[in-house]
Amino acid sequence: MKNLKHIVLLFFSLVVLASCGSSKPATFENKTQTITIKETVHDTLFKIEKDSSSYRALLECQNGKVVLKNVIQAEPGRRLNSPKVRLDNNRLKIDCEARAQELFAQWKTTYESNYTQEIPPPIEINKLTWWQETQIKILRIIAILSLFLGAWLFVKSKLT
């Protein structure tokens, strides 16, 4: 049972000594690209100026009834037609019609911008030289060999 504990302890020590970080440097992407799409809805209001049409006439009374004697002026407007005037049983009737209009308009504007920025690669500070990395690797090999030697001497002393 004691040997099993020593073997587990030895294995754990080897794992701790051998566990180190990766020697590969971190890679970074050198470009960032931003695409922005902006959609704007526009609407507008059309201003329509006031409009009028006119009609002037002389009226006369004949046999107790009103009649149109003479039309002096019948003028249409920009959108309005000339008024239609009628006299029926001493009642004046005027009709004035305008053409149909559409007053509202709406449209969309889409603006797309593409922005690319170059990012310089990161600067590595305190990078180990080839000689320093070689010393570290040699030291690891010596540590593992001395651990095996220590374990072998320990097991040999227990067996004898």
C-alpha beads as a LAMMPS data file, in Angstrom:
LAMMPS data file: protein, C-alpha beads

160 atoms
159 bonds

1 atom types
1 bond types

-500.0 500.0 xlo xhi
-500.0 500.0 ylo yhi
-500.0 500.0 zlo zhi

Masses

1 110.0

Atoms # bond

1 1 1 0.000 0.000 0.000
2 1 1 2.905 2.301 0.815
3 1 1 4.482 1.583 -2.560
4 1 1 1.241 2.544 -4.288
5 1 1 1.224 5.889 -2.454
6 1 1 4.816 6.500 -3.457
7 1 1 4.110 5.630 -7.090
8 1 1 1.073 7.965 -7.166
9 1 1 3.143 10.726 -5.541
10 1 1 5.915 10.154 -8.073
11 1 1 3.469 10.229 -10.991
12 1 1 1.857 13.411 -9.634
13 1 1 5.288 15.049 -9.331
14 1 1 6.090 14.151 -12.937
15 1 1 2.821 15.611 -14.141
16 1 1 3.425 18.829 -12.193
17 1 1 6.945 19.190 -13.572
18 1 1 5.924 18.456 -17.135
19 1 1 2.850 20.707 -17.211
20 1 1 3.803 24.003 -18.791
21 1 1 2.075 26.471 -21.052
22 1 1 2.111 26.306 -24.810
23 1 1 5.157 27.685 -26.549
24 1 1 3.087 28.884 -29.529
25 1 1 2.419 32.611 -29.572
26 1 1 -1.166 33.798 -29.668
27 1 1 -2.379 34.642 -33.159
28 1 1 -4.285 37.824 -33.827
29 1 1 -6.335 38.837 -36.806
30 1 1 -4.885 41.870 -38.509
31 1 1 -8.086 43.362 -39.966
32 1 1 -11.389 44.508 -38.627
33 1 1 -14.238 45.175 -41.007
34 1 1 -17.358 47.067 -40.087
35 1 1 -20.397 47.226 -42.352
36 1 1 -23.055 49.723 -41.356
37 1 1 -26.420 49.820 -43.123
38 1 1 -28.577 52.824 -42.331
39 1 1 -32.089 52.980 -43.731
40 1 1 -33.985 56.246 -43.482
41 1 1 -37.669 56.664 -44.280
42 1 1 -38.554 60.070 -45.693
43 1 1 -41.958 61.559 -46.200
44 1 1 -43.055 64.886 -47.500
45 1 1 -46.022 67.179 -47.521
46 1 1 -47.085 68.969 -50.666
47 1 1 -48.377 72.452 -50.044
48 1 1 -51.352 73.280 -52.210
49 1 1 -52.054 76.957 -52.609
50 1 1 -55.582 78.252 -52.168
51 1 1 -57.699 78.330 -55.278
52 1 1 -60.902 80.037 -56.237
53 1 1 -63.140 80.479 -59.211
54 1 1 -65.579 83.331 -59.740
55 1 1 -68.867 83.983 -61.488
56 1 1 -70.606 87.325 -61.871
57 1 1 -73.899 87.972 -63.566
58 1 1 -76.713 90.505 -63.620
59 1 1 -80.083 89.387 -62.289
60 1 1 -83.443 90.748 -63.382
61 1 1 -86.946 90.286 -62.163
62 1 1 -89.498 89.321 -64.818
63 1 1 -93.115 88.579 -63.928
64 1 1 -92.197 88.085 -60.246
65 1 1 -89.392 85.642 -60.992
66 1 1 -85.658 86.206 -60.930
67 1 1 -83.778 85.475 -64.156
68 1 1 -80.135 85.784 -65.248
69 1 1 -79.824 88.803 -67.504
70 1 1 -76.189 88.927 -68.476
71 1 1 -73.037 86.956 -67.415
72 1 1 -70.283 89.477 -66.725
73 1 1 -67.483 87.133 -65.680
74 1 1 -67.031 83.341 -65.453
75 1 1 -63.442 82.591 -64.420
76 1 1 -62.030 79.136 -63.552
77 1 1 -59.286 78.655 -60.943
78 1 1 -56.072 76.618 -61.190
79 1 1 -57.720 73.396 -60.058
80 1 1 -61.359 74.462 -59.947
81 1 1 -63.565 74.504 -63.016
82 1 1 -65.900 77.398 -63.753
83 1 1 -68.948 77.317 -61.475
84 1 1 -72.233 76.033 -62.908
85 1 1 -75.037 78.437 -61.976
86 1 1 -78.799 77.645 -62.212
87 1 1 -81.912 79.496 -61.123
88 1 1 -84.918 77.285 -60.318
89 1 1 -88.047 78.840 -58.739
90 1 1 -86.148 81.830 -57.347
91 1 1 -83.484 79.536 -55.905
92 1 1 -79.846 79.981 -56.833
93 1 1 -77.850 76.743 -57.296
94 1 1 -74.060 76.840 -57.811
95 1 1 -71.884 73.764 -58.409
96 1 1 -68.107 73.985 -58.397
97 1 1 -65.938 70.862 -58.818
98 1 1 -62.191 70.314 -58.363
99 1 1 -59.908 67.674 -59.827
100 1 1 -58.662 64.858 -57.554
101 1 1 -55.283 65.286 -55.791
102 1 1 -52.739 63.077 -54.086
103 1 1 -50.867 64.856 -51.344
104 1 1 -48.602 62.364 -49.540
105 1 1 -45.334 60.856 -50.733
106 1 1 -42.921 58.500 -48.963
107 1 1 -39.571 56.967 -49.949
108 1 1 -36.655 55.122 -48.368
109 1 1 -32.963 55.902 -48.560
110 1 1 -30.427 53.158 -47.800
111 1 1 -26.845 54.106 -46.978
112 1 1 -24.204 51.397 -46.622
113 1 1 -20.735 52.156 -45.353
114 1 1 -17.868 49.669 -45.334
115 1 1 -14.976 50.444 -42.997
116 1 1 -11.800 48.335 -42.855
117 1 1 -9.060 49.038 -40.339
118 1 1 -5.606 47.498 -40.289
119 1 1 -4.510 46.483 -36.780
120 1 1 -0.773 45.991 -36.346
121 1 1 0.332 42.640 -34.867
122 1 1 1.048 42.688 -31.124
123 1 1 4.592 43.440 -30.020
124 1 1 6.162 40.600 -28.048
125 1 1 8.012 41.818 -24.968
126 1 1 10.525 39.680 -23.026
127 1 1 10.677 36.969 -25.638
128 1 1 13.138 34.246 -24.667
129 1 1 16.192 33.699 -26.815
130 1 1 17.110 30.379 -28.367
131 1 1 19.785 29.796 -25.714
132 1 1 17.361 30.471 -22.829
133 1 1 14.789 28.048 -24.266
134 1 1 17.509 25.398 -24.660
135 1 1 18.566 25.821 -21.018
136 1 1 14.955 25.407 -19.875
137 1 1 14.530 22.197 -21.899
138 1 1 17.832 20.749 -20.602
139 1 1 16.789 21.589 -17.031
140 1 1 13.465 19.795 -17.514
141 1 1 15.250 16.688 -18.785
142 1 1 17.652 16.771 -15.801
143 1 1 14.721 17.196 -13.376
144 1 1 12.852 14.225 -14.842
145 1 1 15.980 12.046 -14.798
146 1 1 16.779 13.004 -11.194
147 1 1 13.166 12.257 -10.219
148 1 1 13.448 8.804 -11.787
149 1 1 16.807 8.298 -10.063
150 1 1 15.352 9.372 -6.708
151 1 1 12.361 7.067 -7.155
152 1 1 14.626 4.171 -8.165
153 1 1 16.875 4.719 -5.120
154 1 1 13.819 4.966 -2.864
155 1 1 12.316 1.751 -4.191
156 1 1 15.744 -0.014 -4.016
157 1 1 16.189 1.006 -0.372
158 1 1 12.731 -0.311 0.566
159 1 1 13.300 -3.630 -1.155
160 1 1 16.677 -4.312 0.495

Bonds

1 1 1 2
2 1 2 3
3 1 3 4
4 1 4 5
5 1 5 6
6 1 6 7
7 1 7 8
8 1 8 9
9 1 9 10
10 1 10 11
11 1 11 12
12 1 12 13
13 1 13 14
14 1 14 15
15 1 15 16
16 1 16 17
17 1 17 18
18 1 18 19
19 1 19 20
20 1 20 21
21 1 21 22
22 1 22 23
23 1 23 24
24 1 24 25
25 1 25 26
26 1 26 27
27 1 27 28
28 1 28 29
29 1 29 30
30 1 30 31
31 1 31 32
32 1 32 33
33 1 33 34
34 1 34 35
35 1 35 36
36 1 36 37
37 1 37 38
38 1 38 39
39 1 39 40
40 1 40 41
41 1 41 42
42 1 42 43
43 1 43 44
44 1 44 45
45 1 45 46
46 1 46 47
47 1 47 48
48 1 48 49
49 1 49 50
50 1 50 51
51 1 51 52
52 1 52 53
53 1 53 54
54 1 54 55
55 1 55 56
56 1 56 57
57 1 57 58
58 1 58 59
59 1 59 60
60 1 60 61
61 1 61 62
62 1 62 63
63 1 63 64
64 1 64 65
65 1 65 66
66 1 66 67
67 1 67 68
68 1 68 69
69 1 69 70
70 1 70 71
71 1 71 72
72 1 72 73
73 1 73 74
74 1 74 75
75 1 75 76
76 1 76 77
77 1 77 78
78 1 78 79
79 1 79 80
80 1 80 81
81 1 81 82
82 1 82 83
83 1 83 84
84 1 84 85
85 1 85 86
86 1 86 87
87 1 87 88
88 1 88 89
89 1 89 90
90 1 90 91
91 1 91 92
92 1 92 93
93 1 93 94
94 1 94 95
95 1 95 96
96 1 96 97
97 1 97 98
98 1 98 99
99 1 99 100
100 1 100 101
101 1 101 102
102 1 102 103
103 1 103 104
104 1 104 105
105 1 105 106
106 1 106 107
107 1 107 108
108 1 108 109
109 1 109 110
110 1 110 111
111 1 111 112
112 1 112 113
113 1 113 114
114 1 114 115
115 1 115 116
116 1 116 117
117 1 117 118
118 1 118 119
119 1 119 120
120 1 120 121
121 1 121 122
122 1 122 123
123 1 123 124
124 1 124 125
125 1 125 126
126 1 126 127
127 1 127 128
128 1 128 129
129 1 129 130
130 1 130 131
131 1 131 132
132 1 132 133
133 1 133 134
134 1 134 135
135 1 135 136
136 1 136 137
137 1 137 138
138 1 138 139
139 1 139 140
140 1 140 141
141 1 141 142
142 1 142 143
143 1 143 144
144 1 144 145
145 1 145 146
146 1 146 147
147 1 147 148
148 1 148 149
149 1 149 150
150 1 150 151
151 1 151 152
152 1 152 153
153 1 153 154
154 1 154 155
155 1 155 156
156 1 156 157
157 1 157 158
158 1 158 159
159 1 159 160
